[in-house]
Amino acid sequence: MSRRTGKGAAALVVHPGFLDDATVWHTFADLAAEADLDVALLEPAGVGGRAGAPGPYTLQRMAEDAGAVVDSLGKPCVVIGQSMGAQVAELVVCV
């Protein structure tokens, strides 16, 4: 996870698209936090702050990473993904 905002009873877990990092979602996260939502912005291994993370850089690994964040939050979550992140969001339910 690269950034977390808000402290609401429910959370949004956000996965960016192909080759994007979490910064593309900062404005969205700030607005959602104002609406009393907990927002966890994910950063996939291999980009942004996790550029040096070792592979593999697979959809399965991204889904496992996102699933671990969902599990750690301990509250109702909605997983949101943009572009490739939408594929990851779909896979989170299978992790």
BANU-314701 format. One record per residue (C-alpha): x, y, z; residue in three letters. Coordinates in nm, 4 decimals. Example, Ala and Ser with C-alpha at 12.3 -4.5 7.8 and 13.67 -1.06 7.14 Angstrom:
REM BANU-314701
        u        v        w  aa
   1.2300  -0.4500   0.7800 ALA
   1.3670  -0.1060   0.7140 SER
***
This chain:
REM BANU-314701
        u        v        w  aa
   0.0000   0.0000   0.0000 MET
   0.1411   0.3379  -0.0853 SER
  -0.1071   0.5719   0.0801 ARG
  -0.4047   0.5530   0.3103 ARG
  -0.6503   0.8327   0.3832 THR
  -0.9674   0.8548   0.5865 GLY
  -1.0871   0.6447   0.8734 LYS
  -1.4417   0.5444   0.7812 GLY
  -1.6256   0.2241   0.8645 ALA
  -1.5909   0.1060   0.5036 ALA
  -1.2899   0.1132   0.2756 ALA
  -1.2059   0.1567  -0.0891 LEU
  -0.8987  -0.0328  -0.2066 VAL
  -0.7766   0.1235  -0.5300 VAL
  -0.5452  -0.0408  -0.7847 HIS
  -0.4027   0.1778  -1.0644 PRO
  -0.3783   0.0864  -1.4303 GLY
  -0.0863  -0.0485  -1.6309 PHE
   0.2397   0.1355  -1.5533 LEU
   0.0586   0.3880  -1.3295 ASP
   0.1441   0.4424  -0.9661 ASP
  -0.0844   0.5448  -0.6821 ALA
  -0.0338   0.9179  -0.7404 THR
  -0.2956   0.9175  -1.0183 VAL
  -0.5577   0.8483  -0.7490 TRP
  -0.4548   1.1077  -0.4856 HIS
  -0.7314   1.3583  -0.5665 THR
  -0.9937   1.0832  -0.5657 PHE
  -0.8641   0.9517  -0.2321 ALA
  -0.8799   1.2951  -0.0726 ASP
  -1.2399   1.3471  -0.1874 LEU
  -1.3451   0.9996  -0.0723 ALA
  -1.1845   1.0579   0.2685 ALA
  -1.3950   1.3733   0.3027 GLU
  -1.6997   1.1486   0.2518 ALA
  -1.5877   0.9398   0.5541 ASP
  -1.4398   0.6520   0.3562 LEU
  -1.1133   0.4799   0.4349 ASP
  -0.9100   0.4705   0.1129 VAL
  -0.6091   0.2460   0.0539 ALA
  -0.4138   0.3292  -0.2609 LEU
  -0.2144   0.0359  -0.3893 LEU
   0.1175   0.0536  -0.5649 GLU
   0.1966  -0.2543  -0.7747 PRO
   0.5409  -0.4097  -0.7499 ALA
   0.7627  -0.2739  -1.0249 GLY
   0.6297   0.0851  -1.0412 VAL
   0.6411   0.4062  -0.8366 GLY
   0.7587   0.3588  -0.4805 GLY
   0.7887  -0.0164  -0.5414 ARG
   0.9937   0.0118  -0.8617 ALA
   1.2758  -0.1900  -0.7053 GLY
   1.0551  -0.4733  -0.5794 ALA
   1.1536  -0.8080  -0.7283 PRO
   0.9201  -0.9891  -0.9686 GLY
   0.7195  -1.1700  -1.0697 PRO
   0.4983  -0.8871  -1.1950 TYR
   0.1929  -1.0977  -1.2686 THR
  -0.1772  -1.0318  -1.2282 LEU
  -0.1861  -1.3142  -0.9736 GLN
   0.0849  -1.1525  -0.7614 ARG
  -0.0914  -0.8147  -0.7802 MET
  -0.4181  -0.9792  -0.6726 ALA
  -0.2436  -1.1513  -0.3805 GLU
  -0.0888  -0.8194  -0.2722 ASP
  -0.4260  -0.6431  -0.2983 ALA
  -0.6017  -0.9280  -0.1164 GLY
  -0.3543  -0.8989   0.1698 ALA
  -0.4409  -0.5305   0.2033 VAL
  -0.8142  -0.6080   0.2005 VAL
  -0.7623  -0.8701   0.4728 ASP
  -0.5527  -0.6334   0.6839 SER
  -0.8181  -0.3600   0.6869 LEU
  -1.0701  -0.5697   0.8770 GLY
  -1.3744  -0.3835   0.7467 LYS
  -1.6099  -0.3967   0.4485 PRO
  -1.4170  -0.3096   0.1318 CYS
  -1.4814  -0.2311  -0.2297 VAL
  -1.1885  -0.2986  -0.4610 VAL
  -1.1609  -0.0504  -0.7469 ILE
  -0.9317  -0.0922  -1.0442 GLY
  -0.8632   0.1218  -1.3472 GLN
  -0.7566  -0.0403  -1.6748 SER
  -0.5325  -0.3359  -1.5813 MET
  -0.6269  -0.2711  -1.2190 GLY
  -0.9814  -0.3812  -1.3018 ALA
  -0.8461  -0.7268  -1.3869 GLN
  -0.6652  -0.7292  -1.0537 VAL
  -0.9839  -0.6256  -0.8717 ALA
  -1.1699  -0.9188  -1.0299 GLU
  -0.8996  -1.1605  -0.9198 LEU
  -0.8989  -1.0392  -0.5584 VAL
  -1.2176  -1.2367  -0.4949 VAL
  -1.0347  -1.5525  -0.5985 CYS
  -0.7347  -1.4993  -0.3680 VAL
***
